Amino acid sequence: MSLNTEALPQWTPLARQGNRGVSVQVLLTTDHLHLAQLSFLPNATIDEHGAAHPIDVICLEGSGYTSIAGERLPLRAGQKVHWPAGQLHRLWTGFDQMKTLMVEHTREQ
């Protein structure tokens, strides 16, 4: 059995000013949920910003850091962090690489 790599979502740079070293692979987009996998190089960053909806971030591999409303927290493989709607948040790496799953809850159930 062979894997059809053409059916897999493609990795693309996360295009937004202030971000660097982060690629995204969009897995699912619906009216109420967005799922994406993010890949961080060493010293990569998603700049501090807010969102109108809550977001869960699950670290799949490696390690990095997050901040929520200015409070800095380490993030390691197997850990999850919740970013509440309206709170400033940020995600970055130091010397390690990191892969995360980002779950954006764009509409409340």
SEGU-931008 format. One record per atom (N, C-alpha, C): residue number from 0; residue in one letter; atom name; x, y, z. Coordinates in steps of 0.2 Angstrom, whole numbers, padded with zeros to 4 digits. Layout:
<nudos>
{num:NUM | residuo:a | atomo:CA | X:X | Y:Y | Z:Z} $
...
</nudos>
This chain:
<nudos>
{num:0 | residuo:m | atomo:N | X:0004 | Y:-0006 | Z:0000} $
{num:0 | residuo:m | atomo:CA | X:0000 | Y:0000 | Z:0000} $
{num:0 | residuo:m | atomo:C | X:0004 | Y:0006 | Z:0000} $
{num:1 | residuo:s | atomo:N | X:0003 | Y:0011 | Z:-0004} $
{num:1 | residuo:s | atomo:CA | X:0007 | Y:0017 | Z:-0005} $
{num:1 | residuo:s | atomo:C | X:0003 | Y:0023 | Z:-0002} $
{num:2 | residuo:l | atomo:N | X:0006 | Y:0028 | Z:0000} $
{num:2 | residuo:l | atomo:CA | X:0003 | Y:0034 | Z:0003} $
{num:2 | residuo:l | atomo:C | X:0003 | Y:0039 | Z:-0003} $
{num:3 | residuo:n | atomo:N | X:-0003 | Y:0042 | Z:-0004} $
{num:3 | residuo:n | atomo:CA | X:-0005 | Y:0047 | Z:-0009} $
{num:3 | residuo:n | atomo:C | X:-0003 | Y:0053 | Z:-0006} $
{num:4 | residuo:t | atomo:N | X:0003 | Y:0056 | Z:-0007} $
{num:4 | residuo:t | atomo:CA | X:0005 | Y:0062 | Z:-0005} $
{num:4 | residuo:t | atomo:C | X:0002 | Y:0068 | Z:-0008} $
{num:5 | residuo:e | atomo:N | X:-0001 | Y:0067 | Z:-0014} $
{num:5 | residuo:e | atomo:CA | X:-0004 | Y:0073 | Z:-0017} $
{num:5 | residuo:e | atomo:C | X:-0011 | Y:0075 | Z:-0013} $
{num:6 | residuo:a | atomo:N | X:-0014 | Y:0070 | Z:-0009} $
{num:6 | residuo:a | atomo:CA | X:-0020 | Y:0071 | Z:-0006} $
{num:6 | residuo:a | atomo:C | X:-0018 | Y:0075 | Z:0001} $
{num:7 | residuo:l | atomo:N | X:-0012 | Y:0075 | Z:0003} $
{num:7 | residuo:l | atomo:CA | X:-0010 | Y:0078 | Z:0009} $
{num:7 | residuo:l | atomo:C | X:-0010 | Y:0086 | Z:0009} $
{num:8 | residuo:p | atomo:N | X:-0012 | Y:0089 | Z:0014} $
{num:8 | residuo:p | atomo:CA | X:-0012 | Y:0097 | Z:0013} $
{num:8 | residuo:p | atomo:C | X:-0004 | Y:0099 | Z:0013} $
{num:9 | residuo:q | atomo:N | X:-0003 | Y:0104 | Z:0009} $
{num:9 | residuo:q | atomo:CA | X:0004 | Y:0107 | Z:0008} $
{num:9 | residuo:q | atomo:C | X:0006 | Y:0111 | Z:0014} $
{num:10 | residuo:w | atomo:N | X:0013 | Y:0111 | Z:0015} $
{num:10 | residuo:w | atomo:CA | X:0015 | Y:0116 | Z:0020} $
{num:10 | residuo:w | atomo:C | X:0017 | Y:0122 | Z:0016} $
{num:11 | residuo:t | atomo:N | X:0015 | Y:0128 | Z:0019} $
{num:11 | residuo:t | atomo:CA | X:0016 | Y:0135 | Z:0017} $
{num:11 | residuo:t | atomo:C | X:0018 | Y:0139 | Z:0022} $
{num:12 | residuo:p | atomo:N | X:0023 | Y:0144 | Z:0021} $
{num:12 | residuo:p | atomo:CA | X:0025 | Y:0149 | Z:0026} $
{num:12 | residuo:p | atomo:C | X:0019 | Y:0152 | Z:0029} $
{num:13 | residuo:l | atomo:N | X:0019 | Y:0153 | Z:0035} $
{num:13 | residuo:l | atomo:CA | X:0013 | Y:0157 | Z:0039} $
{num:13 | residuo:l | atomo:C | X:0014 | Y:0164 | Z:0037} $
{num:14 | residuo:a | atomo:N | X:0010 | Y:0167 | Z:0033} $
{num:14 | residuo:a | atomo:CA | X:0011 | Y:0174 | Z:0030} $
{num:14 | residuo:a | atomo:C | X:0007 | Y:0179 | Z:0034} $
{num:15 | residuo:r | atomo:N | X:0011 | Y:0182 | Z:0039} $
{num:15 | residuo:r | atomo:CA | X:0008 | Y:0188 | Z:0042} $
{num:15 | residuo:r | atomo:C | X:0014 | Y:0192 | Z:0045} $
{num:16 | residuo:q | atomo:N | X:0014 | Y:0198 | Z:0044} $
{num:16 | residuo:q | atomo:CA | X:0019 | Y:0202 | Z:0046} $
{num:16 | residuo:q | atomo:C | X:0021 | Y:0201 | Z:0054} $
{num:17 | residuo:g | atomo:N | X:0027 | Y:0200 | Z:0056} $
{num:17 | residuo:g | atomo:CA | X:0029 | Y:0199 | Z:0062} $
{num:17 | residuo:g | atomo:C | X:0030 | Y:0192 | Z:0064} $
{num:18 | residuo:n | atomo:N | X:0028 | Y:0187 | Z:0059} $
{num:18 | residuo:n | atomo:CA | X:0030 | Y:0180 | Z:0060} $
{num:18 | residuo:n | atomo:C | X:0036 | Y:0178 | Z:0056} $
{num:19 | residuo:r | atomo:N | X:0040 | Y:0173 | Z:0059} $
{num:19 | residuo:r | atomo:CA | X:0046 | Y:0171 | Z:0055} $
{num:19 | residuo:r | atomo:C | X:0047 | Y:0164 | Z:0057} $
{num:20 | residuo:g | atomo:N | X:0049 | Y:0160 | Z:0052} $
{num:20 | residuo:g | atomo:CA | X:0051 | Y:0153 | Z:0053} $
{num:20 | residuo:g | atomo:C | X:0046 | Y:0148 | Z:0055} $
{num:21 | residuo:v | atomo:N | X:0039 | Y:0150 | Z:0053} $
{num:21 | residuo:v | atomo:CA | X:0034 | Y:0146 | Z:0054} $
{num:21 | residuo:v | atomo:C | X:0030 | Y:0144 | Z:0048} $
{num:22 | residuo:s | atomo:N | X:0029 | Y:0137 | Z:0047} $
{num:22 | residuo:s | atomo:CA | X:0025 | Y:0135 | Z:0041} $
{num:22 | residuo:s | atomo:C | X:0019 | Y:0132 | Z:0044} $
{num:23 | residuo:v | atomo:N | X:0014 | Y:0132 | Z:0040} $
{num:23 | residuo:v | atomo:CA | X:0007 | Y:0129 | Z:0042} $
{num:23 | residuo:v | atomo:C | X:0004 | Y:0124 | Z:0037} $
{num:24 | residuo:q | atomo:N | X:0001 | Y:0119 | Z:0039} $
{num:24 | residuo:q | atomo:CA | X:-0003 | Y:0114 | Z:0035} $
{num:24 | residuo:q | atomo:C | X:-0010 | Y:0114 | Z:0037} $
{num:25 | residuo:v | atomo:N | X:-0014 | Y:0117 | Z:0033} $
{num:25 | residuo:v | atomo:CA | X:-0021 | Y:0118 | Z:0035} $
{num:25 | residuo:v | atomo:C | X:-0024 | Y:0111 | Z:0034} $
{num:26 | residuo:l | atomo:N | X:-0028 | Y:0108 | Z:0040} $
{num:26 | residuo:l | atomo:CA | X:-0030 | Y:0101 | Z:0039} $
{num:26 | residuo:l | atomo:C | X:-0038 | Y:0101 | Z:0038} $
{num:27 | residuo:l | atomo:N | X:-0041 | Y:0106 | Z:0041} $
{num:27 | residuo:l | atomo:CA | X:-0049 | Y:0106 | Z:0041} $
{num:27 | residuo:l | atomo:C | X:-0051 | Y:0113 | Z:0042} $
{num:28 | residuo:t | atomo:N | X:-0056 | Y:0115 | Z:0038} $
{num:28 | residuo:t | atomo:CA | X:-0059 | Y:0122 | Z:0039} $
{num:28 | residuo:t | atomo:C | X:-0067 | Y:0121 | Z:0038} $
{num:29 | residuo:t | atomo:N | X:-0070 | Y:0123 | Z:0044} $
{num:29 | residuo:t | atomo:CA | X:-0078 | Y:0122 | Z:0044} $
{num:29 | residuo:t | atomo:C | X:-0080 | Y:0129 | Z:0046} $
{num:30 | residuo:d | atomo:N | X:-0087 | Y:0130 | Z:0047} $
{num:30 | residuo:d | atomo:CA | X:-0090 | Y:0136 | Z:0049} $
{num:30 | residuo:d | atomo:C | X:-0088 | Y:0137 | Z:0057} $
{num:31 | residuo:h | atomo:N | X:-0087 | Y:0132 | Z:0060} $
{num:31 | residuo:h | atomo:CA | X:-0086 | Y:0133 | Z:0068} $
{num:31 | residuo:h | atomo:C | X:-0079 | Y:0131 | Z:0070} $
{num:32 | residuo:l | atomo:N | X:-0075 | Y:0128 | Z:0066} $
{num:32 | residuo:l | atomo:CA | X:-0068 | Y:0125 | Z:0068} $
{num:32 | residuo:l | atomo:C | X:-0063 | Y:0125 | Z:0062} $
{num:33 | residuo:h | atomo:N | X:-0057 | Y:0127 | Z:0064} $
{num:33 | residuo:h | atomo:CA | X:-0051 | Y:0127 | Z:0060} $
{num:33 | residuo:h | atomo:C | X:-0046 | Y:0123 | Z:0063} $
{num:34 | residuo:l | atomo:N | X:-0043 | Y:0118 | Z:0060} $
{num:34 | residuo:l | atomo:CA | X:-0038 | Y:0114 | Z:0062} $
{num:34 | residuo:l | atomo:C | X:-0031 | Y:0115 | Z:0058} $
{num:35 | residuo:a | atomo:N | X:-0026 | Y:0116 | Z:0061} $
{num:35 | residuo:a | atomo:CA | X:-0020 | Y:0117 | Z:0057} $
{num:35 | residuo:a | atomo:C | X:-0014 | Y:0114 | Z:0061} $
{num:36 | residuo:q | atomo:N | X:-0009 | Y:0112 | Z:0057} $
{num:36 | residuo:q | atomo:CA | X:-0003 | Y:0110 | Z:0060} $
{num:36 | residuo:q | atomo:C | X:0002 | Y:0115 | Z:0059} $
{num:37 | residuo:l | atomo:N | X:0006 | Y:0117 | Z:0064} $
{num:37 | residuo:l | atomo:CA | X:0011 | Y:0122 | Z:0063} $
{num:37 | residuo:l | atomo:C | X:0018 | Y:0119 | Z:0064} $
{num:38 | residuo:s | atomo:N | X:0023 | Y:0121 | Z:0060} $
{num:38 | residuo:s | atomo:CA | X:0030 | Y:0119 | Z:0061} $
{num:38 | residuo:s | atomo:C | X:0034 | Y:0125 | Z:0062} $
{num:39 | residuo:f | atomo:N | X:0038 | Y:0125 | Z:0068} $
{num:39 | residuo:f | atomo:CA | X:0042 | Y:0130 | Z:0070} $
{num:39 | residuo:f | atomo:C | X:0050 | Y:0128 | Z:0069} $
{num:40 | residuo:l | atomo:N | X:0054 | Y:0132 | Z:0066} $
{num:40 | residuo:l | atomo:CA | X:0061 | Y:0131 | Z:0066} $
{num:40 | residuo:l | atomo:C | X:0064 | Y:0134 | Z:0072} $
{num:41 | residuo:p | atomo:N | X:0070 | Y:0133 | Z:0074} $
{num:41 | residuo:p | atomo:CA | X:0073 | Y:0136 | Z:0080} $
{num:41 | residuo:p | atomo:C | X:0073 | Y:0144 | Z:0079} $
{num:42 | residuo:n | atomo:N | X:0071 | Y:0147 | Z:0084} $
{num:42 | residuo:n | atomo:CA | X:0070 | Y:0154 | Z:0084} $
{num:42 | residuo:n | atomo:C | X:0065 | Y:0157 | Z:0080} $
{num:43 | residuo:a | atomo:N | X:0060 | Y:0153 | Z:0079} $
{num:43 | residuo:a | atomo:CA | X:0054 | Y:0155 | Z:0075} $
{num:43 | residuo:a | atomo:C | X:0049 | Y:0159 | Z:0080} $
{num:44 | residuo:t | atomo:N | X:0044 | Y:0162 | Z:0077} $
{num:44 | residuo:t | atomo:CA | X:0039 | Y:0166 | Z:0081} $
{num:44 | residuo:t | atomo:C | X:0033 | Y:0167 | Z:0078} $
{num:45 | residuo:i | atomo:N | X:0027 | Y:0167 | Z:0081} $
{num:45 | residuo:i | atomo:CA | X:0021 | Y:0170 | Z:0079} $
{num:45 | residuo:i | atomo:C | X:0020 | Y:0176 | Z:0084} $
{num:46 | residuo:d | atomo:N | X:0020 | Y:0182 | Z:0081} $
{num:46 | residuo:d | atomo:CA | X:0020 | Y:0188 | Z:0085} $
{num:46 | residuo:d | atomo:C | X:0014 | Y:0188 | Z:0090} $
{num:47 | residuo:e | atomo:N | X:0014 | Y:0193 | Z:0095} $
{num:47 | residuo:e | atomo:CA | X:0009 | Y:0194 | Z:0099} $
{num:47 | residuo:e | atomo:C | X:0003 | Y:0197 | Z:0096} $
{num:48 | residuo:h | atomo:N | X:-0003 | Y:0194 | Z:0097} $
{num:48 | residuo:h | atomo:CA | X:-0009 | Y:0196 | Z:0094} $
{num:48 | residuo:h | atomo:C | X:-0015 | Y:0193 | Z:0097} $
{num:49 | residuo:g | atomo:N | X:-0021 | Y:0195 | Z:0096} $
{num:49 | residuo:g | atomo:CA | X:-0027 | Y:0193 | Z:0099} $
{num:49 | residuo:g | atomo:C | X:-0032 | Y:0190 | Z:0094} $
{num:50 | residuo:a | atomo:N | X:-0037 | Y:0186 | Z:0096} $
{num:50 | residuo:a | atomo:CA | X:-0041 | Y:0183 | Z:0091} $
{num:50 | residuo:a | atomo:C | X:-0048 | Y:0184 | Z:0094} $
{num:51 | residuo:a | atomo:N | X:-0053 | Y:0184 | Z:0090} $
{num:51 | residuo:a | atomo:CA | X:-0060 | Y:0185 | Z:0093} $
{num:51 | residuo:a | atomo:C | X:-0063 | Y:0178 | Z:0095} $
{num:52 | residuo:h | atomo:N | X:-0060 | Y:0173 | Z:0094} $
{num:52 | residuo:h | atomo:CA | X:-0062 | Y:0166 | Z:0096} $
{num:52 | residuo:h | atomo:C | X:-0057 | Y:0163 | Z:0100} $
{num:53 | residuo:p | atomo:N | X:-0059 | Y:0158 | Z:0104} $
{num:53 | residuo:p | atomo:CA | X:-0054 | Y:0154 | Z:0108} $
{num:53 | residuo:p | atomo:C | X:-0050 | Y:0149 | Z:0104} $
{num:54 | residuo:i | atomo:N | X:-0044 | Y:0148 | Z:0106} $
{num:54 | residuo:i | atomo:CA | X:-0039 | Y:0143 | Z:0102} $
{num:54 | residuo:i | atomo:C | X:-0036 | Y:0139 | Z:0107} $
{num:55 | residuo:d | atomo:N | X:-0036 | Y:0132 | Z:0105} $
{num:55 | residuo:d | atomo:CA | X:-0032 | Y:0127 | Z:0109} $
{num:55 | residuo:d | atomo:C | X:-0025 | Y:0126 | Z:0105} $
{num:56 | residuo:v | atomo:N | X:-0020 | Y:0125 | Z:0108} $
{num:56 | residuo:v | atomo:CA | X:-0013 | Y:0124 | Z:0105} $
{num:56 | residuo:v | atomo:C | X:-0011 | Y:0117 | Z:0108} $
{num:57 | residuo:i | atomo:N | X:-0009 | Y:0112 | Z:0105} $
{num:57 | residuo:i | atomo:CA | X:-0007 | Y:0106 | Z:0107} $
{num:57 | residuo:i | atomo:C | X:0000 | Y:0105 | Z:0104} $
{num:58 | residuo:c | atomo:N | X:0005 | Y:0104 | Z:0109} $
{num:58 | residuo:c | atomo:CA | X:0012 | Y:0103 | Z:0106} $
{num:58 | residuo:c | atomo:C | X:0013 | Y:0096 | Z:0105} $
{num:59 | residuo:l | atomo:N | X:0015 | Y:0094 | Z:0098} $
{num:59 | residuo:l | atomo:CA | X:0015 | Y:0088 | Z:0096} $
{num:59 | residuo:l | atomo:C | X:0022 | Y:0085 | Z:0096} $
{num:60 | residuo:e | atomo:N | X:0027 | Y:0089 | Z:0095} $
{num:60 | residuo:e | atomo:CA | X:0034 | Y:0087 | Z:0095} $
{num:60 | residuo:e | atomo:C | X:0038 | Y:0094 | Z:0097} $
{num:61 | residuo:g | atomo:N | X:0044 | Y:0092 | Z:0100} $
{num:61 | residuo:g | atomo:CA | X:0049 | Y:0098 | Z:0102} $
{num:61 | residuo:g | atomo:C | X:0046 | Y:0102 | Z:0108} $
{num:62 | residuo:s | atomo:N | X:0049 | Y:0108 | Z:0108} $
{num:62 | residuo:s | atomo:CA | X:0047 | Y:0112 | Z:0113} $
{num:62 | residuo:s | atomo:C | X:0047 | Y:0120 | Z:0111} $
{num:63 | residuo:g | atomo:N | X:0044 | Y:0124 | Z:0115} $
{num:63 | residuo:g | atomo:CA | X:0044 | Y:0131 | Z:0114} $
{num:63 | residuo:g | atomo:C | X:0041 | Y:0135 | Z:0119} $
{num:64 | residuo:y | atomo:N | X:0038 | Y:0140 | Z:0118} $
{num:64 | residuo:y | atomo:CA | X:0035 | Y:0145 | Z:0123} $
{num:64 | residuo:y | atomo:C | X:0029 | Y:0148 | Z:0121} $
{num:65 | residuo:t | atomo:N | X:0025 | Y:0150 | Z:0125} $
{num:65 | residuo:t | atomo:CA | X:0019 | Y:0154 | Z:0124} $
{num:65 | residuo:t | atomo:C | X:0018 | Y:0159 | Z:0129} $
{num:66 | residuo:s | atomo:N | X:0014 | Y:0164 | Z:0127} $
{num:66 | residuo:s | atomo:CA | X:0012 | Y:0169 | Z:0132} $
{num:66 | residuo:s | atomo:C | X:0005 | Y:0171 | Z:0131} $
{num:67 | residuo:i | atomo:N | X:0002 | Y:0172 | Z:0137} $
{num:67 | residuo:i | atomo:CA | X:-0006 | Y:0173 | Z:0137} $
{num:67 | residuo:i | atomo:C | X:-0006 | Y:0179 | Z:0141} $
{num:68 | residuo:a | atomo:N | X:-0008 | Y:0185 | Z:0138} $
{num:68 | residuo:a | atomo:CA | X:-0009 | Y:0191 | Z:0142} $
{num:68 | residuo:a | atomo:C | X:-0003 | Y:0193 | Z:0146} $
{num:69 | residuo:g | atomo:N | X:0003 | Y:0192 | Z:0142} $
{num:69 | residuo:g | atomo:CA | X:0010 | Y:0194 | Z:0145} $
{num:69 | residuo:g | atomo:C | X:0013 | Y:0188 | Z:0150} $
{num:70 | residuo:e | atomo:N | X:0009 | Y:0183 | Z:0152} $
{num:70 | residuo:e | atomo:CA | X:0012 | Y:0178 | Z:0156} $
{num:70 | residuo:e | atomo:C | X:0015 | Y:0173 | Z:0152} $
{num:71 | residuo:r | atomo:N | X:0022 | Y:0172 | Z:0153} $
{num:71 | residuo:r | atomo:CA | X:0026 | Y:0167 | Z:0148} $
{num:71 | residuo:r | atomo:C | X:0025 | Y:0160 | Z:0151} $
{num:72 | residuo:l | atomo:N | X:0024 | Y:0155 | Z:0147} $
{num:72 | residuo:l | atomo:CA | X:0024 | Y:0148 | Z:0149} $
{num:72 | residuo:l | atomo:C | X:0028 | Y:0144 | Z:0144} $
{num:73 | residuo:p | atomo:N | X:0031 | Y:0138 | Z:0147} $
{num:73 | residuo:p | atomo:CA | X:0035 | Y:0134 | Z:0142} $
{num:73 | residuo:p | atomo:C | X:0029 | Y:0129 | Z:0140} $
{num:74 | residuo:l | atomo:N | X:0031 | Y:0126 | Z:0134} $
{num:74 | residuo:l | atomo:CA | X:0026 | Y:0122 | Z:0130} $
{num:74 | residuo:l | atomo:C | X:0030 | Y:0116 | Z:0128} $
{num:75 | residuo:r | atomo:N | X:0029 | Y:0110 | Z:0130} $
{num:75 | residuo:r | atomo:CA | X:0033 | Y:0104 | Z:0128} $
{num:75 | residuo:r | atomo:C | X:0028 | Y:0099 | Z:0125} $
{num:76 | residuo:a | atomo:N | X:0031 | Y:0094 | Z:0121} $
{num:76 | residuo:a | atomo:CA | X:0027 | Y:0089 | Z:0118} $
{num:76 | residuo:a | atomo:C | X:0022 | Y:0086 | Z:0123} $
{num:77 | residuo:g | atomo:N | X:0016 | Y:0085 | Z:0121} $
{num:77 | residuo:g | atomo:CA | X:0011 | Y:0082 | Z:0125} $
{num:77 | residuo:g | atomo:C | X:0007 | Y:0087 | Z:0129} $
{num:78 | residuo:q | atomo:N | X:0009 | Y:0093 | Z:0129} $
{num:78 | residuo:q | atomo:CA | X:0006 | Y:0098 | Z:0133} $
{num:78 | residuo:q | atomo:C | X:0001 | Y:0102 | Z:0129} $
{num:79 | residuo:k | atomo:N | X:-0004 | Y:0105 | Z:0132} $
{num:79 | residuo:k | atomo:CA | X:-0009 | Y:0109 | Z:0128} $
{num:79 | residuo:k | atomo:C | X:-0010 | Y:0116 | Z:0132} $
{num:80 | residuo:v | atomo:N | X:-0011 | Y:0121 | Z:0128} $
{num:80 | residuo:v | atomo:CA | X:-0013 | Y:0128 | Z:0131} $
{num:80 | residuo:v | atomo:C | X:-0019 | Y:0130 | Z:0128} $
{num:81 | residuo:h | atomo:N | X:-0023 | Y:0134 | Z:0132} $
{num:81 | residuo:h | atomo:CA | X:-0029 | Y:0137 | Z:0129} $
{num:81 | residuo:h | atomo:C | X:-0028 | Y:0145 | Z:0129} $
{num:82 | residuo:w | atomo:N | X:-0029 | Y:0148 | Z:0123} $
{num:82 | residuo:w | atomo:CA | X:-0029 | Y:0155 | Z:0123} $
{num:82 | residuo:w | atomo:C | X:-0037 | Y:0157 | Z:0123} $
{num:83 | residuo:p | atomo:N | X:-0039 | Y:0161 | Z:0128} $
{num:83 | residuo:p | atomo:CA | X:-0046 | Y:0163 | Z:0128} $
{num:83 | residuo:p | atomo:C | X:-0047 | Y:0169 | Z:0122} $
{num:84 | residuo:a | atomo:N | X:-0053 | Y:0169 | Z:0120} $
{num:84 | residuo:a | atomo:CA | X:-0055 | Y:0174 | Z:0115} $
{num:84 | residuo:a | atomo:C | X:-0053 | Y:0181 | Z:0118} $
{num:85 | residuo:g | atomo:N | X:-0050 | Y:0186 | Z:0114} $
{num:85 | residuo:g | atomo:CA | X:-0049 | Y:0192 | Z:0116} $
{num:85 | residuo:g | atomo:C | X:-0042 | Y:0194 | Z:0120} $
{num:86 | residuo:q | atomo:N | X:-0039 | Y:0188 | Z:0122} $
{num:86 | residuo:q | atomo:CA | X:-0033 | Y:0189 | Z:0125} $
{num:86 | residuo:q | atomo:C | X:-0027 | Y:0189 | Z:0120} $
{num:87 | residuo:l | atomo:N | X:-0022 | Y:0193 | Z:0122} $
{num:87 | residuo:l | atomo:CA | X:-0016 | Y:0193 | Z:0118} $
{num:87 | residuo:l | atomo:C | X:-0012 | Y:0187 | Z:0119} $
{num:88 | residuo:h | atomo:N | X:-0009 | Y:0184 | Z:0114} $
{num:88 | residuo:h | atomo:CA | X:-0006 | Y:0178 | Z:0114} $
{num:88 | residuo:h | atomo:C | X:0000 | Y:0178 | Z:0109} $
{num:89 | residuo:r | atomo:N | X:0005 | Y:0173 | Z:0111} $
{num:89 | residuo:r | atomo:CA | X:0011 | Y:0173 | Z:0106} $
{num:89 | residuo:r | atomo:C | X:0014 | Y:0166 | Z:0107} $
{num:90 | residuo:l | atomo:N | X:0017 | Y:0163 | Z:0102} $
{num:90 | residuo:l | atomo:CA | X:0020 | Y:0157 | Z:0102} $
{num:90 | residuo:l | atomo:C | X:0027 | Y:0157 | Z:0098} $
{num:91 | residuo:w | atomo:N | X:0032 | Y:0154 | Z:0102} $
{num:91 | residuo:w | atomo:CA | X:0039 | Y:0155 | Z:0099} $
{num:91 | residuo:w | atomo:C | X:0043 | Y:0149 | Z:0101} $
{num:92 | residuo:t | atomo:N | X:0049 | Y:0148 | Z:0098} $
{num:92 | residuo:t | atomo:CA | X:0054 | Y:0143 | Z:0100} $
{num:92 | residuo:t | atomo:C | X:0060 | Y:0146 | Z:0102} $
{num:93 | residuo:g | atomo:N | X:0064 | Y:0143 | Z:0105} $
{num:93 | residuo:g | atomo:CA | X:0071 | Y:0145 | Z:0107} $
{num:93 | residuo:g | atomo:C | X:0076 | Y:0141 | Z:0102} $
{num:94 | residuo:f | atomo:N | X:0080 | Y:0137 | Z:0105} $
{num:94 | residuo:f | atomo:CA | X:0085 | Y:0133 | Z:0101} $
{num:94 | residuo:f | atomo:C | X:0082 | Y:0126 | Z:0098} $
{num:95 | residuo:d | atomo:N | X:0076 | Y:0124 | Z:0100} $
{num:95 | residuo:d | atomo:CA | X:0073 | Y:0118 | Z:0098} $
{num:95 | residuo:d | atomo:C | X:0068 | Y:0120 | Z:0092} $
{num:96 | residuo:q | atomo:N | X:0066 | Y:0114 | Z:0089} $
{num:96 | residuo:q | atomo:CA | X:0060 | Y:0115 | Z:0084} $
{num:96 | residuo:q | atomo:C | X:0054 | Y:0113 | Z:0087} $
{num:97 | residuo:m | atomo:N | X:0048 | Y:0114 | Z:0084} $
{num:97 | residuo:m | atomo:CA | X:0042 | Y:0112 | Z:0087} $
{num:97 | residuo:m | atomo:C | X:0037 | Y:0111 | Z:0082} $
{num:98 | residuo:k | atomo:N | X:0032 | Y:0106 | Z:0083} $
{num:98 | residuo:k | atomo:CA | X:0026 | Y:0105 | Z:0079} $
{num:98 | residuo:k | atomo:C | X:0020 | Y:0106 | Z:0084} $
{num:99 | residuo:t | atomo:N | X:0015 | Y:0109 | Z:0082} $
{num:99 | residuo:t | atomo:CA | X:0009 | Y:0110 | Z:0086} $
{num:99 | residuo:t | atomo:C | X:0003 | Y:0109 | Z:0081} $
{num:100 | residuo:l | atomo:N | X:-0002 | Y:0107 | Z:0085} $
{num:100 | residuo:l | atomo:CA | X:-0009 | Y:0107 | Z:0082} $
{num:100 | residuo:l | atomo:C | X:-0013 | Y:0113 | Z:0085} $
{num:101 | residuo:m | atomo:N | X:-0016 | Y:0117 | Z:0080} $
{num:101 | residuo:m | atomo:CA | X:-0019 | Y:0123 | Z:0082} $
{num:101 | residuo:m | atomo:C | X:-0027 | Y:0122 | Z:0081} $
{num:102 | residuo:v | atomo:N | X:-0031 | Y:0122 | Z:0086} $
{num:102 | residuo:v | atomo:CA | X:-0038 | Y:0121 | Z:0085} $
{num:102 | residuo:v | atomo:C | X:-0042 | Y:0128 | Z:0087} $
{num:103 | residuo:e | atomo:N | X:-0044 | Y:0131 | Z:0082} $
{num:103 | residuo:e | atomo:CA | X:-0048 | Y:0137 | Z:0082} $
{num:103 | residuo:e | atomo:C | X:-0055 | Y:0136 | Z:0082} $
{num:104 | residuo:h | atomo:N | X:-0058 | Y:0138 | Z:0088} $
{num:104 | residuo:h | atomo:CA | X:-0066 | Y:0137 | Z:0089} $
{num:104 | residuo:h | atomo:C | X:-0069 | Y:0144 | Z:0087} $
{num:105 | residuo:t | atomo:N | X:-0071 | Y:0144 | Z:0080} $
{num:105 | residuo:t | atomo:CA | X:-0073 | Y:0151 | Z:0077} $
{num:105 | residuo:t | atomo:C | X:-0080 | Y:0152 | Z:0079} $
{num:106 | residuo:r | atomo:N | X:-0084 | Y:0147 | Z:0081} $
{num:106 | residuo:r | atomo:CA | X:-0091 | Y:0148 | Z:0083} $
{num:106 | residuo:r | atomo:C | X:-0092 | Y:0144 | Z:0089} $
{num:107 | residuo:e | atomo:N | X:-0095 | Y:0147 | Z:0094} $
{num:107 | residuo:e | atomo:CA | X:-0097 | Y:0143 | Z:0100} $
{num:107 | residuo:e | atomo:C | X:-0103 | Y:0138 | Z:0099} $
{num:108 | residuo:q | atomo:N | X:-0102 | Y:0133 | Z:0102} $
{num:108 | residuo:q | atomo:CA | X:-0107 | Y:0127 | Z:0101} $
{num:108 | residuo:q | atomo:C | X:-0114 | Y:0129 | Z:0104} $
</nudos>
